[in-house]
């Protein structure tokens, strides 16, 4: 409902509404030169209606189309093409992150890249703290002030969101025998040799940079935890 | 995993519901976070997830009887660093005086 001062009294006057609508800025009202507007031929029926003394008038009504879909097919709304994700300024490639939740909680890792989905691509490196190439949610991560210069590091283009996504049917449908056997919890997840290769490719570029800086390897190996008397609002990361 | 457990949360205490003398509002629980003594100190914690971890009677199928109630730090309460939290389901009164975990996520650092 448009805003009203009182019932029947609109908030904006007619001139104010016109200004607000922006119609004054629209220069082109007619068809654009060169553009031929396709006009749909609407089949109409014309009936003569008798109006007594006044005579008759023709009533023109569009006929219902001959063919229409039996099920209502909703028209697809315009969806904007995805834009690059907005990430807080502290998350810069090469920064050391502290992972706050999940399996990797407490680990210090290196940020490689911000993926188009908005997730962060990180690596331990694997040799240092056992963290593989992985995606991580930026909200579950603290960026420290420790940075590594990764400008020379080439992250393979293969490492994108599609690469890390879980396959659609990741849970295999159990056969009858398997169903009766029950859950096998000792199924080890096998890492593809491709992943191991990519891990090596990336880590071998980063490890020399890390070994150049004193104590950085030990730092990445260490876990982060709050101790007695340490409060995050007083800590400087 | 390291030999010593890692703490990635700040401890807090549940003080009770937000209330006046005769009327209480169970949607809001008041939490005193350790080390937070002033209103401006609470700024860091606003929006952070909060968890009340407790033991229930029955053991669930994973073999533990530990249960969690999740919530968020909503706003500061008063001038001395107390904070108002909102949980997915209101905290039961048995949680008053219990220790609560104020996590460090969603992080803004």
Boltz contact constraints between the chains, C-beta under 6 A:
constraints:
  - contact:
      token1: [A, 100]
      token2: [B, 8]
      max_distance: 6.0
  - contact:
      token1: [A, 100]
      token2: [B, 104]
      max_distance: 6.0
  - contact:
      token1: [A, 100]
      token2: [B, 105]
      max_distance: 6.0
  - contact:
      token1: [A, 101]
      token2: [B, 105]
      max_distance: 6.0
  - contact:
      token1: [A, 105]
      token2: [B, 8]
      max_distance: 6.0
  - contact:
      token1: [A, 106]
      token2: [B, 6]
      max_distance: 6.0
  - contact:
      token1: [A, 106]
      token2: [B, 8]
      max_distance: 6.0
  - contact:
      token1: [A, 139]
      token2: [B, 106]
      max_distance: 6.0
  - contact:
      token1: [A, 139]
      token2: [B, 107]
      max_distance: 6.0
  - contact:
      token1: [A, 140]
      token2: [B, 105]
      max_distance: 6.0
  - contact:
      token1: [A, 142]
      token2: [B, 107]
      max_distance: 6.0
  - contact:
      token1: [A, 142]
      token2: [B, 109]
      max_distance: 6.0
  - contact:
      token1: [A, 143]
      token2: [B, 109]
      max_distance: 6.0
  - contact:
      token1: [A, 223]
      token2: [B, 2]
      max_distance: 6.0
  - contact:
      token1: [A, 223]
      token2: [B, 6]
      max_distance: 6.0
  - contact:
      token1: [A, 225]
      token2: [B, 6]
      max_distance: 6.0
  - contact:
      token1: [A, 225]
      token2: [B, 7]
      max_distance: 6.0
  - contact:
      token1: [A, 226]
      token2: [B, 7]
      max_distance: 6.0
  - contact:
      token1: [A, 231]
      token2: [B, 35]
      max_distance: 6.0
  - contact:
      token1: [A, 232]
      token2: [B, 104]
      max_distance: 6.0
  - contact:
      token1: [A, 233]
      token2: [B, 41]
      max_distance: 6.0
  - contact:
      token1: [A, 233]
      token2: [B, 44]
      max_distance: 6.0
  - contact:
      token1: [A, 237]
      token2: [B, 109]
      max_distance: 6.0
